[in-house]
Amino acid sequence: MSEHSRPDSRYAGFEQGPIRPPSEAASLLLRVTRNCPWNRCSFCPVYKGEQFSLRPVD
């Protein structure tokens, strides 16, 4: 595992928010899931090692 792919312990407990285009920056976002449901894109390192899940309603 390289230095850049290792999680930084200072950020433990924080979630990576969704990546959206700037044109959607002012829109309301209701997050009902965590991470990426596909998680197979070879060009995207963002959610590697993270499991997709539904967020609780409360």
N, C-alpha and C positions, 0 to 999 in steps of 0.2 A: 504494500500500500504506500503510495507516494505521500510526501508531506502535504501536497495540495488536496488530496482526496480524503485525508483523515479528518473526521469531525473535530472541531475546536471545542474543548471542554468548557470554555467560557460561555458558549451559547447553548449549553445543554438545557432542554426544556422549552426552547423557542422553536417555532415552526417557520419554515420557509413559506411565505405567502404565495398566492398564485401569480404567475407571470402573465401580464396582460399588455396589450398594445397601449401606447399613450392616448389614443383616441377614446379609450374606455376609462381613463383615469378619474373622471368626475361621476361615473355611473355608480349606482348602489350595488354592492357586492354582498350576496348572501352565501356564505360558504357552508355547504352541507356535506362536504367530503374533505378528506386529508390526502395529500400526495397525489400521485398520478395513476389513473386506472390502467393506462397502457404500459408505461415504464419500460419500453423496449427500444426506444429511439437511440441509436448509437451516437448521435451527435449531441444529446442532451445529458449533462451530468447532474442536473439539479436534484432529482428525487431518487437517485441510485441508492439501493439499500434500504429504502423506506417502503413500508407496506401501505397500500391503498386501504382506506377505511372510511366509514360514514362517521360524521361528527354527531355527538349527542345533541338533542334538541335544547336541553337546558343550558 
